[in-house]
Amino acid sequence: MSEKDNLQNADGNEILKKEVISPEKTGGDDHTSPNDNISTTENTESSITVEDNDNNLEQTVPETPKTEAITESSTTESDDTETEKTSSEEIPAKKKDAYVEEIEESNAEDAEDDSNVERHNLEEKDYHAMSMEQLADEFESLMKNKKIQTIKSHVEEIRTEFNSKFSEILEEKKDDFLSEGGDEIDFFYTSPIKKRFNSIYNDYRNKLNAYYKTLETNLKSNLENRLRIIEDIKGLLNVEENINTTYKHFKDLQEEWRNAGPIPRDKYNNAWNTYHHHVEIFYDFLHLNRDLRDMDFKHNLEQKLKIIERAEELAKDDNSNRAFRELQVLHKMWKEDLGPVDKEHREAIWERFSNATKIIHDKRQAYYADVDKAHEANLQKKEAIIAKIEEVAKDEVSSHQAWQNKIKVIEGLRTEFFNAGKVPIKVNEATWAKFKSAVRSFNKKKNTFYKNLKKDQYTNLQKKLELIKIAEDNKDSDDFETVTPLMKKIQSDWKHIGHVPRKDSDKIWKRFKAACNHYFDKVNAERNAANKDQVDAFEKKTKLLDELKDLKLSGEPEQDLETIKQKTEEWNALGQVPQNKRFIENKFSKTVDGLFNNLKLDKSEVEMIKFENKLEHLSQPDDTRLLDNEHHFIRKKIDEVKGELNQLENNLQFFSNIDESNPLVRDVLKNIENHKENLAMWEEKFKKLKELY
């Protein structure tokens, strides 16, 4: 008997089987079926009925025929034994442990398609933390790089996360639409990423349906073929022929079974258990040549012991998931590739294999318990984040900037929520709903604020459009005396009007600015043409400024002061310069200030001279803005100095019992005196300034 005859190789892959069975190369995946636990009674009167609950198929082993033993010399001899009758008695179903059933269910799923096992190798990713764009990219990558039947669980998780994120955006857009006065029945929103995702999902669904349609046909055909093989094996017990011929038929049927192809997962375990049961009946109820049968039993025992040894090695592996996957393969080989062993070993080897399976299963359960703890910790993080969102939503603010700051905080909390990791499945939907509710509450308050803000902005827009109309209506006017104050007024009014909608802001500002610039360019051009003297004055002042920069003082204060006054009078006598050339006045003032600083005169006297010179430059016949600014500045300085002086005098009261010779008292008194002098100087400046109004 060949090695191939001894192995029920369901997929016909003998090379792969040899690699896995060998002590050096044993692989793993999960699912078991303790077919070797099914005991049968040899040479007893019994009837065996197998009821397939899914197919309502009742399979009854008929009466056992007369058989012929195979001798070592391959000769046969008739044995007139009494026919063994069978009665209608069901096969006793032996209850399997939960950890065995778990493996069998997974192997049954893989049995529909050999490629389906690849689903175990797909990387687990945190889809909850991905954006909609990233989810669509991941979906597309799975479609391009993985087989359609292996990605189902990943696709469902991706789709759930994508739809949750899109529904959040949809609700926000709907709130915005309704807050702007829209009718709910008219609301519609989609986005490019949503269209892209739907397209990928439709492609996935079409390909998956096509795959299942083809698979269904093949699985049904293969199941019918396997049930027929089982019937043929049962029928061997009724065939009156040479036992060698019967045995050859049996081995042919086993080979046929090995190549029969995948069957539906819900029929997998029942079909295999029924097959193994009738294979055992063939061995146990027929009086085959003991040596021939024992050779099969011995080979199967050796291979199953190797499987057990590998399972016991896996039980020591700390990577419980990897061990579990390889264990699935071992159970698949036990069920599909190997036949029965002698009855005296069946219970013992199954018990040993089952014990190793339980150890691996328990380790895996412990691993998932740790995962559950991590998920519980993630749940606490997410609940804390939701509480923060609710707290931010309660805080009342009334400015655009404050709301922008709150929006940034909420966006940060949303990112934290998505990056916090998975939570227990039983509370996943409730946690997500609570998160959406908190964000929705914030969005409603935000939308209410901006709805009112938009009303104000629309009012401001109308006001600014009215100013634009005034500017555009007057931009070509030649009545400079009347229109110039008007244009300055609408420019001031523009600054005091609040914000307008962002989409209109740049557009209306460009219109207003263009109209104003057009008018004032015309005014300046007109003035430049009419005031050639100002251009001449600018050229002369430029030369005089160069002379002042090179001026060397004599060192005699009175004489140098007179020189500076003469240069100042000469400068003022030159008259006004063009509006766009008035920067030269500042240069002159700085140059003169430098000359004054070199004079050996009283500081306050020099300061007043400089100030009077400055007033000459600030005074403009048709524009008091510079004088107004100086007036405001000096008034502010006087108030500041008075405040500081008052504070110093109050501080002095703390030293009422201390002699004035005390260093601290002297410093305070000196500081008070300096402030009084400073105050007197500012008040004198203010007095001279008022004389110009």
Secondary structure by P-SEA (a helix, b strand, c coil): ccccccccccccaaaaaaaaaccccccbbbbbbccccccccccccbbbbbbcccccbbbbbccccbbbbbccccbbbbbbccbbbbcccccbbbbbcaaaaaaaaaaaaacccccccccccccccccccccaaaaaaaaaaaaacccccccaaaaaaaaaaaaaaaaaaaaaaaaaaaaaccccccbbbbcaaaaaaaaaaaaaaaaaaaaaaaaaaaaaaaaaaaaaaaaaaaacccccccaaaaaaaaaaaaaaaaacccccccaaaaaaaaaaaaaaaaaccccccaaaaaaaaaaaaaaaaaaaaaaaaaaaccaaaaaaaaaaaaaaaaccccccccccaaaaaaaaaaaaaaaaaaaaaaaaaaaaaaaaaaaaaaaaaaaaaaaaaacccccaaaaaaaaaaaaaaaaaaaacccccccaaaaaaaaaaaaaaaaaaaaaaaaaaaaaaaaaaaaaaaaaaaaaaacccccccccaaaaaaaaaaaaaacccccccaaaaaaaaaaaaaaaaaaaaaaaaaaacaaaaaaaaaaaaaaaaaaaccccccaaaaaaaaaaaaaaaaacccccccccaaaaaaaaaaaaaaaaccccaaaaaaaaaaaaaaaacccccaaaaaaaaaaaaaaaaaaaaaaaaaaaaaaaacccccccaaaaaaaaaaaaaaaaaaaaaaaaaaaaaac
